[in-house]
Structures are given as structure tokens and as C-alpha cells.
Amino acid sequence: MAVAFWILAAVSVAAGIAVFVVDSMARATFALLASLLAVGLAFLLIDLQYLGVLIILMMVMEMLIMAVFMIMYMMNPAGLMPMKMVHNNRVAALVAGAVFALLAVGIFLTPWPRRRGEPPADPTHALGLSIMGPKMLVMMVIGVAILATMISTVVLATHRGRYDRYGDDLTRRPPDDPGPGHAHSPQPPVEHHHACGAPNPGEERT
Amino acid sequence: MTLEAFLLLAAALFAVGLYGALSQQSIVMLMMGLELMINGLIVAGGAFWYFLAPGTADGQVLVLVAVTVMALEMAMGFAVVTAIFRAREVDMTDDAGDLSG
């Protein structure tokens, strides 16, 4: 058990470091996935089968989606050239090292309390009873947070929404659309319609 | 396999993630650093549950929240990167210094 844990811990940290060393963002994503998978496997060692498998399954999907985005933003396709895009590298490394040293000292100096209770025979059962009972508020907040995230991601990622087209009070007619149409056509459509005597569909409403 | 060993792993992951979050210029790489930091928190949460208070499920709920936060952080981060890239063709942190004091 201890050997397995230390192997997984070494793999996890090494993969975490590899994220910032490899030359391609796609490889960095899979290095992060390896780090997360090692953590998920380590959870299996401390009786957290459900959470361990949850982390593994969820992170596999999450990192695959992430890989698509990383490749989308990758300025260095296929990692053929060295990729090192850092600023303030030395200070960042110093701060990270100092934080690790501080945390490690704290970990070994803190008098941790004694273990209270024993792991239940089925931790998953205990978790399920907890989140459907006394901890239900947590689950409700998570649900609302997920919904809020879905809405805000769509709003943020939308290229042109109705407020871009119809103005802030949604009254602009015709809508401000790029390409051939009313707003950006070389001849102003209002003048043109007046000259022809044809009714302007956008003008009728105003 | 002790609490200290697990917390040491958590601290190492957190520190590596912190380095990435501080040093990376690309916003998407910065988010990888944040993910690694949350990864460390997950390890710490699971370890605290098993080694200190396995009687209640509080630690497990904490891990569940952290895992969700991780997914939400990624989704929001990529939406923000997409939005700022659409608006200004920016995908580096140095070009997005609007809020720098």
C-alpha cells in the first residue's frame, strides 16, 4: 500500500511538473490528465472507491474536452518547436518553492488531532446519505452553480447575440449585421428605398 | 501511508500549480496551473477524511465540491478566453492587463 502510494504520488507530481515542461499544449493536457489519474488511483488506497472512480472518469472526459480547446489555442502545432512562454520565471519558481517549504514545515510541525471514528463499511453509502440529508444544501448550491456556469459560458462564448444585433434596448431596426444586408451595404438602404418609392420594412415601425 | 505523506503530495501539487499560475503567459496554460492547485486541494480533502474524521462524510462532500469547482473553473476559463480572443485577439496574460493597478 505504502509503496503504491509513493509511486502514485511520484507519478502525480512528475506529471504535474511535465505540464509546464513539454513543448505542446496537447501534451500538457495529457500530462495533467496523468497527474489527476494518479490522484484518483491514490484515492482507491484510502477507501474512497466512489470518489476515486469519479475523479478518474470525470477527469478523462474533462481533459479530452480541454485538449480540444488547448489545440484550438495552440500557437505551436504538433509541438515541433520548443514552447516556453513564461514571465517572471525565477520569482514564480521561488514563490512556489517557498510555499511548498512552508506547507511541508507546517504539515510536519502541526499536532494533528487523533482520528475520530472509523471509516464506515461503505463510504459511498455514507456520502449518499449525507448529500441527500444534512448536506443537501451543498448539493443544491452545486446544482445552481452548474446552471449559472452553463448560462454564463454560453453568454460569454456567443459571438453575436441579439444585443449586438438589435442594440442595448433591442429596438434597432434593421439589425446591425455584418455582411450583405442593411447596415453595412455600400448604399444606405434608407435613401435607396426613398428613391424607389418602395416602403422600407425597417422604417415602417418607426 | 500517513496523513503527512498525503498532505505532502497535496502541497507538492499545489506548489507546482502555483508556479504554473504565476509564470505562464498563455491564459490556457495558466488555467492548467489552477487545475493542479485544485488537484492538491482534492488530495488534502480526501486525506483529512480518511486520517482524521472518517466517521462523518464531511471530507467526502468537500472533495465532491472541489471536483465540481474544477470542472466549472475550466468551463468558465475557456469561455472567458474565447470571449477575450474574439474581442481583441488576445490569448496572453500580458496583453490583458486592463485591471493591473
Interface residues (C-beta under 8 A of the other chain):
Chain A: M1 A2 F5 W6 A9 S12 V13 G16 I17 V19 F20 M25 A28 T29 L32 S35 L36 V39 A42 F43 L45 I46 D47 L48 L51 L54 I55 M58 E62 I65 M66 F69 M70 Y73 M75 M85 V86 H87 N88 N89 V91 A92 A93 V95 A96 G97 V99 F100 L103 A104 I107 F108 W112 P113 R115 R116 G117 E118 P119 P120 P123 A126 L127 L129 S130 I131 K135 V138 I142 A145 I146 T149 M150 S152 T153 V154 L156 A157 H159
Chain B: M1 L3 E4 A5 F6 L7 L8 L9 A11 A12 L13 F14 A15 V16 G17 L18 Y19 G20 L22 S23 Q24 Q25 S26 V28 M29 M32 G33 E35 L36 N39 I42 V43 G46 A47 W49 Y50 F51 L52 A53 P54 G55 T56 A57 D58 Q60 V61 V63 L64 V65 V67 T68 M70 A71 L72 M74 A75 M76 F78 A79 V80 V81 T82 A83 F85 R86 D91 M92 T93 D94
